[in-house]
Amino acid sequence: MEFKQGDWVRIERNGTVYEGKVMPSMEGYITIKMKSGYNAGFSIDKVRITLLENNGETANGSRNGGKGCKTNEEELPEPGKKLPKIAILSTGGTIASKIDYRTGAVTSQFTADDILAAIPELKEIADFKGRVISSILSENMDSDSWQNLSKAVVEEIEAGADGVIVTHGTDTMMYSAAALSFMIKTPVPIVFVGSQRSADRPSSDNAMNAICAARVAISDIAEVVVVMHGTTSDDFCEIHRGTKVRKLHTSRRDAFKSVNSLPVGTVDYGTGEIKTFIDYTRRGEKALKFKPGMEPKCALVKFTPGADPTVLDYYISNGYKGLVVEGTGLGHISTKWIPLLRKATDAKMPVIVTSQCLNGRICDRVYDTGRDMLKAGAIEGEDTLPETALVKLMWVLGQTDDFEKAAGMLREDLSGEITECTQR
Amino acid sequence: MEFKQGDWVRIERNGTVYEGKVMPSMEGYITIKMKSGYNAGFSIDKVRITLLENNGETANGSRNGGKGCKTNEEELPEPGKKLPKIAILSTGGTIASKIDYRTGAVTSQFTADDILAAIPELKEIADFKGRVISSILSENMDSDSWQNLSKAVVEEIEAGADGVIVTHGTDTMMYSAAALSFMIKTPVPIVFVGSQRSADRPSSDNAMNAICAARVAISDIAEVVVVMHGTTSDDFCEIHRGTKVRKLHTSRRDAFKSVNSLPVGTVDYGTGEIKTFIDYTRRGEKALKFKPGMEPKCALVKFTPGADPTVLDYYISNGYKGLVVEGTGLGHISTKWIPLLRKATDAKMPVIVTSQCLNGRICDRVYDTGRDMLKAGAIEGEDTLPETALVKLMWVLGQTDDFEKAAGMLREDLSGEITECTQR
């Protein structure tokens, strides 16, 4: 059944009902604007759609939805009424930094309250509660920082936050976002945001990024996401899934890109409107679940031609628990590396193979090298980013000591890091 | 002075004169079509341009160029006359592979002669001489392979080849192209070409890539370049500088992209026309110079959050001569890594800092971490790709044992790997 723009429809997905007006939608998707003002996008093949009003005329239902069905939008804050509650957790980074006139370099000194004072527009979007988690440049974050941060995020959600914003240095934001993606199943948005230019520069992106992040934090996207400039202009921000995002430029404001996936959506800076491009978890769809635990003794090894494989021995003999290999092409390493890969898996260290190509999918069944790697126990990372694969490995090995169980988990899509293979 | 499309102009660049008709050009550049049919592009600020004919009318010169000036185009082979000579050196890889029905996997078995037999169109472009250098999958190439290959390339140029094509597996083609870029200053084109899909597949890109490579091999682009599909269609190939190219998709035919630079140009598959976008070295502009020598004891270390810096100690204590660190953002590592970085430079090991962002430029003067890294002796890789930086390091340390001299060379642009900084 075809739906026209303007039709009022009811959409059922996993037992939850959404109602709204059909908006311009991408092929295979239907986007609706709900009464709350929020847009929601759905894969057509994953939902049941019922026409309620034919472009204004009542078809076989009413605007109020079927009796006995809980409509998701009712759970959303209504604009203009009581403001939703956002917890803003600050970890440091450029969005919370200023020039240190002592050294001339940029340091992290601002607290969440400073951010709120600097960007007064935020207070029109939500009631904010600020909390300083740390004040370090993001290159100094580690698996302990990720766990401390995730604990604080969970506390805020348990205390009733309708959404959480994490301000974070951009350097390692993708790693932290991936870490929280694996540790927390969330009923509300958890939004990472940063800034590529410090607040004292006229080209600073901190206000727009923070405002767009706040819009996402009160939206129905209940995932761990990164919200950053979508272009070099101040027009919209992109919403990236925490396991699919990568910093791909050292200095541009639109440095963050979704890899091997469309972004979840965009936020218009002017209107605040959110458009979504892929299926995502809705607000309230999942109950809060927190599984901390991260094995720090994991390493990412980037293969280069002629590289001596004995560096793998270094990791094996120094008590490492698992490795991610960033190979070439479809996921290859030199033939000389394969016995060491075998040695690692014999020592019950899972080895995930990813590609330095970043884009595309691992396939170790095409060439002899790959087939030999699979025989040696390598786990194909599918289309997971190498950085996300490392964080996944650390989390999985923080959950179980059992090699076979870990290998099984590593092959599964746990938090959107592996997308379905539609074509090779 | 402004030049209109269709004007006939004379362009002087480094003492060499080019004449041709002004073509549609990008801002800051002038592109001319020469009598030979080749296009040539120039940065306007690096050349002297004289108007010869105003859109057909003679201004102050003639089509034959000033007397006493050697016009570069005269050195180019004239189409339709005696065919230029191309040496095609085969190293293995998918372009020279077929399914091994024993294992079901793809192996490298074809010789250069097999390629010529399979792609008869090549014989209309040039006289080919085939030579098998190796028959290995490219993940098994190393610095010895690069030197053997470069020796063979130089021999072919000395024997009178007007251009050289190297067929190569795509996995490590970027590393080999960078290696030859540093080892050989060439008066003729040296063109790397490969294939993402083997010849037995209907979607194989080997014929189009090989034909476009041959067009570039007889062009006036006297550089080490990579020629591969520009899009997923069979419309044109891109010509990438050997030090600026990266494989950025595991399986797509247009996997190769220039990073931090436009491609040198494109080759139209249908017409064979070459368009150029950036300044490049012209045929005959540089005399053949061959400087082999590669230090294999160099490593690329990718930094990840929380990673234990003692892996640097592994390299320092195992006789490594230099390191490339793939840091985060503008070129950062954790504060804990800096003492080990210092230890490496104290041991006279150059350490180049590059970014896992790939795009953009290193700048270690903005944040405290970067400034501390510079104090510890780190060399900023500017906008060099991490993979190219590793090959450069290996080559530089193959040329000199002197730490200060090596550091000086590493800071310079040696073969187009560092582009001028126009903006941060």
Chai-1 contact restraints between the chains, C-beta under 6 A:
chainA,res_idxA,chainB,res_idxB,connection_type,confidence,min_distance_angstrom,max_distance_angstrom,comment,restraint_id
A,A105,B,Y367,contact,1.0,0.0,6.0,A-B,restraint_1
A,A105,B,D368,contact,1.0,0.0,6.0,A-B,restraint_2
A,A105,B,R371,contact,1.0,0.0,6.0,A-B,restraint_3
A,V106,B,V366,contact,1.0,0.0,6.0,A-B,restraint_4
A,V106,B,Y367,contact,1.0,0.0,6.0,A-B,restraint_5
A,L137,B,T369,contact,1.0,0.0,6.0,A-B,restraint_6
A,E139,B,T328,contact,1.0,0.0,6.0,A-B,restraint_7
A,E139,B,H332,contact,1.0,0.0,6.0,A-B,restraint_8
A,E139,B,S334,contact,1.0,0.0,6.0,A-B,restraint_9
A,E139,B,T369,contact,1.0,0.0,6.0,A-B,restraint_10
A,N140,B,S334,contact,1.0,0.0,6.0,A-B,restraint_11
A,N140,B,T335,contact,1.0,0.0,6.0,A-B,restraint_12
A,M141,B,P305,contact,1.0,0.0,6.0,A-B,restraint_13
A,D142,B,P305,contact,1.0,0.0,6.0,A-B,restraint_14
A,D142,B,G306,contact,1.0,0.0,6.0,A-B,restraint_15
A,S143,B,G306,contact,1.0,0.0,6.0,A-B,restraint_16
A,D171,B,T328,contact,1.0,0.0,6.0,A-B,restraint_17
A,D171,B,G329,contact,1.0,0.0,6.0,A-B,restraint_18
A,D171,B,H332,contact,1.0,0.0,6.0,A-B,restraint_19
A,T172,B,P305,contact,1.0,0.0,6.0,A-B,restraint_20
A,T172,B,T328,contact,1.0,0.0,6.0,A-B,restraint_21
A,Y175,B,P305,contact,1.0,0.0,6.0,A-B,restraint_22
A,K247,B,C357,contact,1.0,0.0,6.0,A-B,restraint_23
A,L248,B,C357,contact,1.0,0.0,6.0,A-B,restraint_24
A,L248,B,N359,contact,1.0,0.0,6.0,A-B,restraint_25
A,H249,B,C357,contact,1.0,0.0,6.0,A-B,restraint_26
A,H249,B,N359,contact,1.0,0.0,6.0,A-B,restraint_27
A,H249,B,G360,contact,1.0,0.0,6.0,A-B,restraint_28
A,T250,B,G329,contact,1.0,0.0,6.0,A-B,restraint_29
A,T250,B,L330,contact,1.0,0.0,6.0,A-B,restraint_30
A,T250,B,S355,contact,1.0,0.0,6.0,A-B,restraint_31
A,T250,B,C357,contact,1.0,0.0,6.0,A-B,restraint_32
A,T250,B,G360,contact,1.0,0.0,6.0,A-B,restraint_33
A,T250,B,R361,contact,1.0,0.0,6.0,A-B,restraint_34
A,S251,B,G360,contact,1.0,0.0,6.0,A-B,restraint_35
A,S251,B,R424,contact,1.0,0.0,6.0,A-B,restraint_36
A,P296,B,G306,contact,1.0,0.0,6.0,A-B,restraint_37
A,L300,B,K302,contact,1.0,0.0,6.0,A-B,restraint_38
A,L300,B,T304,contact,1.0,0.0,6.0,A-B,restraint_39
A,K302,B,L300,contact,1.0,0.0,6.0,A-B,restraint_40
A,K302,B,K302,contact,1.0,0.0,6.0,A-B,restraint_41
A,T304,B,L300,contact,1.0,0.0,6.0,A-B,restraint_42
A,T304,B,L390,contact,1.0,0.0,6.0,A-B,restraint_43
A,P305,B,M141,contact,1.0,0.0,6.0,A-B,restraint_44
A,P305,B,D142,contact,1.0,0.0,6.0,A-B,restraint_45
A,P305,B,T172,contact,1.0,0.0,6.0,A-B,restraint_46
A,P305,B,Y175,contact,1.0,0.0,6.0,A-B,restraint_47
A,G306,B,D142,contact,1.0,0.0,6.0,A-B,restraint_48
A,G306,B,S143,contact,1.0,0.0,6.0,A-B,restraint_49
A,G306,B,P296,contact,1.0,0.0,6.0,A-B,restraint_50
A,Y314,B,Y314,contact,1.0,0.0,6.0,A-B,restraint_51
A,T328,B,E139,contact,1.0,0.0,6.0,A-B,restraint_52
A,T328,B,D171,contact,1.0,0.0,6.0,A-B,restraint_53
A,T328,B,T172,contact,1.0,0.0,6.0,A-B,restraint_54
A,G329,B,D171,contact,1.0,0.0,6.0,A-B,restraint_55
A,G329,B,T250,contact,1.0,0.0,6.0,A-B,restraint_56
A,L330,B,T250,contact,1.0,0.0,6.0,A-B,restraint_57
A,H332,B,E139,contact,1.0,0.0,6.0,A-B,restraint_58
A,H332,B,D171,contact,1.0,0.0,6.0,A-B,restraint_59
A,S334,B,E139,contact,1.0,0.0,6.0,A-B,restraint_60
A,S334,B,N140,contact,1.0,0.0,6.0,A-B,restraint_61
A,T335,B,N140,contact,1.0,0.0,6.0,A-B,restraint_62
A,S355,B,T250,contact,1.0,0.0,6.0,A-B,restraint_63
A,C357,B,K247,contact,1.0,0.0,6.0,A-B,restraint_64
A,C357,B,L248,contact,1.0,0.0,6.0,A-B,restraint_65
A,C357,B,H249,contact,1.0,0.0,6.0,A-B,restraint_66
A,C357,B,T250,contact,1.0,0.0,6.0,A-B,restraint_67
A,N359,B,L248,contact,1.0,0.0,6.0,A-B,restraint_68
A,N359,B,H249,contact,1.0,0.0,6.0,A-B,restraint_69
A,G360,B,H249,contact,1.0,0.0,6.0,A-B,restraint_70
A,G360,B,T250,contact,1.0,0.0,6.0,A-B,restraint_71
A,G360,B,S251,contact,1.0,0.0,6.0,A-B,restraint_72
A,R361,B,T250,contact,1.0,0.0,6.0,A-B,restraint_73
A,V366,B,V106,contact,1.0,0.0,6.0,A-B,restraint_74
A,Y367,B,A105,contact,1.0,0.0,6.0,A-B,restraint_75
A,Y367,B,V106,contact,1.0,0.0,6.0,A-B,restraint_76
A,D368,B,A105,contact,1.0,0.0,6.0,A-B,restraint_77
A,T369,B,L137,contact,1.0,0.0,6.0,A-B,restraint_78
A,T369,B,E139,contact,1.0,0.0,6.0,A-B,restraint_79
A,R371,B,A105,contact,1.0,0.0,6.0,A-B,restraint_80
A,L390,B,T304,contact,1.0,0.0,6.0,A-B,restraint_81
A,R424,B,S251,contact,1.0,0.0,6.0,A-B,restraint_82
